[in-house]
C-alpha cells in the first residue's frame, strides 16, 4: 500500500518495512480510533492510537505522547524527486 507510492515519488528506502530503511508506523484500534480536536481546541489527543513510531523512534506509547524526545525530532520533510 505504501511501497508503490514511495517508489513513484522517488522516495528511496521508504514504503516497505525492511531493515535499514526509514519507517513511520501507527498501531491503532480501528474500532476505537477517534479524533477529538476541534477548531477551538486543535491540540487534543486522539483515542484508539496506541503506538506511533517515526523513523524507528517511539513518539506515542500506550496512547500517550512520549515526553522524553530529544531536541532533534525523528521526522523530516520529504520532497518529490523528478526523474
Steps between C-alpha positions, in 0.01 A plus 500: 500500500788740562778335296373606159431866592846527661659359184283721275604814688868404504518450877790261546507255791135575583162335460592147614582373850855381443817510710703816442209685336304794642155421636212677668263253666165564670337225708134576563170338588268556205194457725598775744717748306349847522625855454400740778654818356278793409572842351468648850723231660728360225757332728289215637637145509317243288379181665557154358852583379716273717853543359671722242857458376672758279819371337515233770462747789197452725307828528169359634498207740192347663286780357707784649766725342854420614632795700871413480564566132837648414538855372538353150166352398506177294288614203589711201329658201510303175516638147383349175797397288444535127691250289 
